[in-house]
Amino acid sequence: MTVRRVDWVSPARFAPFLTACDDDEQLAWDLYEWNARVASALFECFHHTEVLLRNSMMTRLSTIHPLDYPWQQALESVVKATERRMDATTKVATPDAIISELTLGFWTNLLEQRPANEELWRKHLRHVFPGSPGTREAVHKAVTDMRNLRNRCAHQDSLLDFDPGIELKKLLSLVEWIDPHAREWIEGIQSVSAIALARPVPPVRDVVVIAATTETIDMYERVAAYVCGNDRSIAQVTHVGFYLNKQIEPYFPRVEERIVPARWNLEEVKRLSLSDAPADRDLAKVMGYCLKNGWEPGAQVQVFLLSPKKASSTTKRQGPIIHEKSGRGSAFVKNPRYFAHSALVAADNTTHLS
């Protein structure tokens, strides 16, 4: 048997994997190694996306007159990049060499909310993302999310609270905003999906319970879906539960598919409704329902397609799980909470889940 020692990675870093495996150290190592493979596979996608992003932005920026933007805001980054890539003989750094040295943070900063960037976006950078919702804020958020996850992977942090498949879809949506053909290419070579499916230990807490509203329940009952912002990190789960009015509802629909739509508007509803793929048509129904009920076109969301309440794949209980505590701050679910499927079936009240 291969020897593996916790002090190689530190007890603190290893702790989440032990917890996920009920303190089985052998399984925890398998999960730790899987986590590293997921991070590595995501890095391949980050690599291609970052190169596409910076080259596409630079192609557009190269048309700008030097006095049209206060480049001194980022001058230090450019100077340092020039110094690092300066040819020893000519004492000159080529534009391509400089661009390759500039960090993702440099390009993200050009999309930040600041007066100088507003005109830069309006006149130039919006054309880099023709498939986007059309706002600088939406693109900045997508690029920032990519940067944050890339940094998490680079620091070898746990990804157990993330769904690798959803993070991939968010990344592919950003790529599609720039060029749909680039999305097809990256999607065709990525290995994230296969590695995610090969998770050696399924999540013990495989049901996420959401703090719901009456609108949340109405959406589920009408179109069998749950929709939230794509910045909400929800781990891999098999089922969803709803907490409303001091109780967990007595049904837990199965997650049939999780989708991060690249577009969210009526034109996309029409396109998807004509698709041969059932999931596309289901997404069209959900998107159409949301747009008719107050969701803004261009919203960045993730969609959980769920089993209907009467479906055999939806777990049902005799009655709801009651939360008996009251008073300020006593809500049982505020942010998403995870539970074992078996615990939700057996619990009489929320004290059994604490």
C-alpha positions as CSV (number, residue, x, y, z in Angstrom):
1,M,0.0,0.0,0.0
2,T,1.3,3.5,-0.9
3,V,2.3,5.5,2.2
4,R,0.7,8.9,2.4
5,R,1.2,11.2,5.4
6,V,-1.1,14.0,6.5
7,D,1.8,16.2,7.5
8,W,2.7,16.5,3.9
9,V,-0.4,18.6,3.3
10,S,-1.1,19.8,6.9
11,P,-4.0,18.6,9.1
12,A,-5.9,21.8,8.5
13,R,-5.9,21.4,4.7
14,F,-6.7,17.7,5.0
15,A,-9.6,18.2,7.5
16,P,-12.4,18.9,5.0
17,F,-11.7,15.7,3.2
18,L,-11.7,13.7,6.4
19,T,-15.0,15.2,7.3
20,A,-16.5,14.4,3.9
21,C,-15.4,10.8,4.4
22,D,-16.5,10.2,8.0
23,D,-12.9,10.2,9.1
24,D,-11.9,7.3,6.8
25,E,-8.3,8.4,6.0
26,Q,-7.9,6.1,3.0
27,L,-11.1,7.5,1.4
28,A,-10.1,11.0,2.4
29,W,-6.8,10.7,0.4
30,D,-8.7,9.4,-2.6
31,L,-11.0,12.5,-2.4
32,Y,-8.0,14.8,-1.8
33,E,-6.3,13.5,-5.0
34,W,-9.5,13.8,-6.9
35,N,-9.8,17.4,-5.8
36,A,-6.3,18.1,-7.2
37,R,-7.3,16.5,-10.5
38,V,-10.4,18.7,-10.7
39,A,-8.3,21.8,-10.1
40,S,-5.8,20.7,-12.8
41,A,-8.5,20.1,-15.3
42,L,-10.1,23.5,-14.6
43,F,-6.7,25.1,-15.0
44,E,-6.6,23.9,-18.6
45,C,-9.8,25.8,-19.2
46,F,-8.6,28.8,-17.4
47,H,-5.5,28.9,-19.6
48,H,-7.5,28.9,-22.8
49,T,-10.1,31.3,-21.6
50,E,-7.5,33.8,-20.3
51,V,-5.5,33.8,-23.5
52,L,-8.7,34.3,-25.5
53,L,-9.8,37.1,-23.2
54,R,-6.6,39.1,-23.2
55,N,-6.0,38.7,-27.0
56,S,-9.6,39.7,-27.8
57,M,-9.4,42.7,-25.6
58,M,-6.0,43.7,-26.9
59,T,-7.1,43.4,-30.5
60,R,-9.8,46.0,-29.8
61,L,-7.6,48.2,-27.6
62,S,-4.9,48.4,-30.3
63,T,-7.3,50.6,-32.3
64,I,-7.4,53.2,-29.5
65,H,-5.4,56.4,-29.8
66,P,-2.9,56.5,-26.8
67,L,-4.5,59.7,-25.4
68,D,-8.0,58.2,-25.4
69,Y,-7.5,56.4,-22.1
70,P,-5.6,57.3,-18.9
71,W,-3.1,54.4,-19.2
72,Q,-1.1,55.8,-16.3
73,Q,-3.6,54.1,-14.0
74,A,-2.0,50.8,-15.0
75,L,1.4,52.1,-16.1
76,E,3.3,50.2,-13.4
77,S,2.0,46.9,-14.6
78,V,3.0,47.6,-18.1
79,V,6.5,48.9,-17.2
80,K,7.2,45.8,-15.1
81,A,6.0,43.5,-17.9
82,T,8.2,45.4,-20.4
83,E,11.2,45.0,-18.2
84,R,10.7,41.3,-17.7
85,R,10.3,40.6,-21.5
86,M,12.9,43.1,-22.8
87,D,15.2,41.5,-25.5
88,A,18.8,41.5,-24.2
89,T,20.1,42.7,-27.6
90,T,17.6,45.2,-28.8
91,K,16.5,46.4,-25.3
92,V,12.9,46.3,-26.7
93,A,10.0,44.2,-25.7
94,T,7.5,43.2,-28.4
95,P,3.8,43.9,-27.9
96,D,3.0,40.2,-27.8
97,A,5.7,39.7,-25.1
98,I,4.3,42.4,-23.0
99,I,0.7,41.2,-23.3
100,S,1.7,37.7,-22.2
101,E,3.2,39.1,-19.0
102,L,0.2,41.2,-17.9
103,T,-1.8,39.5,-15.2
104,L,-5.5,38.6,-15.4
105,G,-6.0,41.3,-12.7
106,F,-4.8,43.9,-15.3
107,W,-7.5,42.9,-17.7
108,T,-10.1,42.7,-15.0
109,N,-9.3,46.2,-13.9
110,L,-10.2,47.5,-17.3
111,L,-13.7,46.3,-16.7
112,E,-14.1,47.7,-13.2
113,Q,-16.6,50.4,-12.3
114,R,-14.6,53.7,-12.7
115,P,-15.3,56.8,-14.8
116,A,-12.4,56.1,-17.3
117,N,-13.7,52.6,-17.9
118,E,-17.3,53.7,-18.8
119,E,-16.3,55.3,-22.1
120,L,-13.7,52.5,-22.7
121,W,-16.5,50.0,-22.4
122,R,-19.1,51.9,-24.4
123,K,-16.8,52.7,-27.3
124,H,-14.6,49.6,-27.4
125,L,-14.7,46.7,-25.0
126,R,-18.4,45.9,-25.3
127,H,-17.6,44.8,-28.9
128,V,-15.3,42.1,-27.4
129,F,-18.3,40.4,-25.9
130,P,-21.0,40.4,-28.5
131,G,-22.9,37.5,-27.0
132,S,-23.0,39.0,-23.4
133,P,-26.0,40.7,-21.8
134,G,-24.4,43.9,-22.9
135,T,-23.4,45.5,-19.6
136,R,-19.9,46.1,-18.3
137,E,-21.1,44.9,-14.8
138,A,-22.1,41.5,-16.1
139,V,-18.8,40.9,-17.9
140,H,-16.8,42.2,-15.0
141,K,-18.6,39.8,-12.7
142,A,-18.0,36.8,-14.9
143,V,-14.3,37.6,-15.3
144,T,-13.9,38.2,-11.5
145,D,-15.6,34.9,-10.7
146,M,-13.2,33.2,-13.1
147,R,-10.2,34.9,-11.4
148,N,-11.4,34.0,-7.9
149,L,-11.9,30.3,-8.7
150,R,-8.6,30.2,-10.6
151,N,-6.9,31.6,-7.5
152,R,-8.6,29.1,-5.3
153,C,-7.4,26.2,-7.5
154,A,-3.9,27.7,-7.6
155,H,-3.8,27.8,-3.8
156,Q,-4.8,24.1,-3.6
157,D,-7.9,24.9,-1.6
158,S,-10.8,22.5,-1.2
159,L,-13.4,22.5,-4.0
160,L,-15.8,20.3,-2.2
161,D,-18.3,23.2,-1.7
162,F,-18.3,23.8,-5.5
163,D,-19.9,21.8,-8.3
164,P,-17.1,21.4,-10.9
165,G,-19.6,21.0,-13.7
166,I,-21.4,24.3,-12.9
167,E,-18.1,26.2,-12.6
168,L,-17.1,24.8,-16.0
169,K,-20.5,25.9,-17.5
170,K,-20.0,29.4,-16.0
171,L,-16.6,29.6,-17.7
172,L,-17.9,28.3,-21.0
173,S,-20.6,31.0,-20.9
174,L,-18.0,33.7,-20.7
175,V,-16.1,32.2,-23.6
176,E,-19.3,32.0,-25.6
177,W,-19.9,35.7,-25.1
178,I,-16.6,36.3,-26.9
179,D,-16.9,33.6,-29.6
180,P,-19.3,30.6,-29.7
181,H,-16.7,28.6,-31.8
182,A,-14.2,29.0,-29.0
183,R,-16.7,27.6,-26.6
184,E,-17.2,24.5,-28.8
185,W,-13.4,24.0,-29.0
186,I,-12.8,24.3,-25.2
187,E,-15.9,22.2,-24.5
188,G,-14.6,19.5,-26.8
189,I,-11.2,19.2,-25.2
190,Q,-12.0,19.8,-21.5
191,S,-11.7,16.9,-19.0
192,V,-13.5,18.5,-16.1
193,S,-16.8,16.7,-16.7
194,A,-15.3,13.3,-16.8
195,I,-13.2,13.9,-13.7
196,A,-16.2,15.3,-11.8
197,L,-18.2,12.2,-12.5
198,A,-15.4,10.1,-11.2
199,R,-15.6,11.5,-7.7
200,P,-14.5,8.6,-5.5
201,V,-16.7,9.4,-2.5
202,P,-20.3,10.7,-3.1
203,P,-21.3,13.6,-0.9
204,V,-22.6,12.4,2.4
205,R,-24.8,15.4,2.6
206,D,-26.4,15.1,-0.8
207,V,-29.5,17.3,-0.4
208,V,-29.3,21.1,-0.3
209,V,-32.1,22.9,1.5
210,I,-32.8,26.4,0.2
211,A,-34.4,29.3,2.1
212,A,-37.5,29.6,-0.1
213,T,-40.2,32.2,-0.8
214,T,-43.7,31.7,-2.0
215,E,-42.4,32.7,-5.5
216,T,-39.8,29.9,-5.2
217,I,-42.5,27.3,-4.5
218,D,-44.7,28.7,-7.2
219,M,-41.9,28.4,-9.8
220,Y,-41.2,24.8,-8.7
221,E,-44.9,23.8,-8.9
222,R,-45.4,25.4,-12.3
223,V,-42.1,24.6,-14.2
224,A,-40.3,22.2,-11.9
225,A,-37.2,24.3,-11.5
226,Y,-35.2,26.4,-9.0
227,V,-33.3,29.5,-10.2
228,C,-30.7,31.5,-8.4
229,G,-27.8,33.8,-9.3
230,N,-24.8,32.0,-10.8
231,D,-22.6,33.6,-8.1
232,R,-24.2,31.3,-5.5
233,S,-21.9,28.4,-4.9
234,I,-23.9,25.2,-4.3
235,A,-22.0,21.9,-4.1
236,Q,-22.8,18.7,-6.0
237,V,-26.2,17.4,-4.8
238,T,-28.7,14.9,-5.9
239,H,-31.9,16.6,-4.4
240,V,-33.2,20.0,-3.4
241,G,-35.4,20.9,-0.4
242,F,-37.3,24.1,0.4
243,Y,-37.5,25.8,3.8
244,L,-40.5,28.2,4.1
245,N,-42.6,29.4,7.0
246,K,-40.6,27.6,9.7
247,Q,-40.7,24.2,8.0
248,I,-38.9,22.1,5.5
249,E,-41.4,21.1,2.8
250,P,-42.2,17.4,2.7
251,Y,-40.8,16.8,-0.8
252,F,-37.3,16.7,-2.2
253,P,-37.2,16.8,-6.0
254,R,-34.2,15.2,-7.7
255,V,-31.8,17.5,-9.7
256,E,-32.2,16.4,-13.3
257,E,-29.8,18.9,-14.7
258,R,-28.0,22.1,-13.7
259,I,-27.6,24.7,-16.4
260,V,-25.8,28.1,-16.7
261,P,-27.5,29.9,-19.6
262,A,-25.2,32.0,-21.7
263,R,-28.2,34.1,-22.7
264,W,-31.3,35.0,-20.8
265,N,-33.9,36.8,-23.0
266,L,-37.0,36.2,-25.0
267,E,-35.0,35.5,-28.2
268,E,-33.3,32.7,-26.4
269,V,-36.7,31.4,-25.2
270,K,-37.8,31.2,-28.8
271,R,-34.6,29.5,-29.9
272,L,-34.6,26.9,-27.1
273,S,-38.3,26.1,-27.6
274,L,-37.6,24.9,-31.1
275,S,-34.7,22.6,-30.0
276,D,-34.9,18.8,-30.4
277,A,-33.3,18.4,-26.9
278,P,-35.8,18.0,-24.1
279,A,-33.6,19.9,-21.6
280,D,-33.5,22.9,-24.0
281,R,-37.3,22.9,-24.2
282,D,-37.5,22.6,-20.4
283,L,-35.1,25.5,-20.0
284,A,-37.2,27.6,-22.4
285,K,-40.2,27.1,-20.2
286,V,-38.3,28.1,-17.1
287,M,-36.7,31.1,-18.8
288,G,-40.0,32.2,-20.2
289,Y,-41.7,31.9,-16.8
290,C,-39.0,33.9,-15.1
291,L,-39.0,36.7,-17.7
292,K,-42.8,37.0,-17.3
293,N,-42.5,37.1,-13.5
294,G,-40.0,39.9,-12.9
295,W,-36.6,38.5,-13.8
296,E,-34.5,40.9,-15.8
297,P,-33.3,40.0,-19.3
298,G,-29.6,39.4,-19.3
299,A,-29.6,38.1,-15.7
300,Q,-26.7,35.7,-14.8
301,V,-28.3,32.7,-13.3
302,Q,-28.0,29.0,-12.8
303,V,-31.0,26.8,-13.3
304,F,-31.8,23.6,-11.5
305,L,-34.2,21.5,-13.6
306,L,-36.0,19.3,-11.0
307,S,-38.3,16.3,-11.0
308,P,-42.0,17.3,-10.6
309,K,-43.6,16.8,-7.2
310,K,-45.6,13.7,-8.3
311,A,-42.6,12.0,-10.0
312,S,-41.3,8.8,-8.4
313,S,-37.8,10.3,-8.3
314,T,-39.0,13.0,-5.9
315,T,-38.6,11.9,-2.3
316,K,-41.8,12.5,-0.3
317,R,-42.5,12.5,3.4
318,Q,-45.7,12.2,5.4
319,G,-45.4,15.8,6.5
320,P,-43.0,18.7,6.8
321,I,-40.1,19.0,9.1
322,I,-41.1,21.6,11.6
323,H,-38.7,24.2,13.1
324,E,-40.0,24.9,16.6
325,K,-37.5,27.6,17.7
326,S,-38.7,31.2,17.4
327,G,-37.4,34.7,17.9
328,R,-34.9,36.9,16.0
329,G,-32.2,35.1,14.2
330,S,-33.7,31.7,14.9
331,A,-34.4,30.7,11.2
332,F,-33.2,27.2,10.5
333,V,-32.1,28.0,7.0
334,K,-30.7,31.3,5.8
335,N,-28.0,30.2,3.4
336,P,-28.1,26.9,1.6
337,R,-27.6,24.0,4.1
338,Y,-26.7,20.4,3.3
339,F,-28.1,17.3,4.8
340,A,-28.0,13.5,4.2
341,H,-31.0,12.3,2.3
342,S,-31.6,9.6,4.9
343,A,-31.6,12.3,7.7
344,L,-34.3,14.3,6.0
345,V,-36.5,11.3,5.5
346,A,-36.2,10.2,9.2
347,A,-36.2,13.6,11.1
348,D,-39.4,14.5,13.0
349,N,-38.2,18.1,13.5
350,T,-35.2,20.3,12.9
351,T,-33.6,19.5,16.2
352,H,-32.9,16.0,14.7
353,L,-30.9,17.7,12.0
354,S,-28.8,19.9,14.2
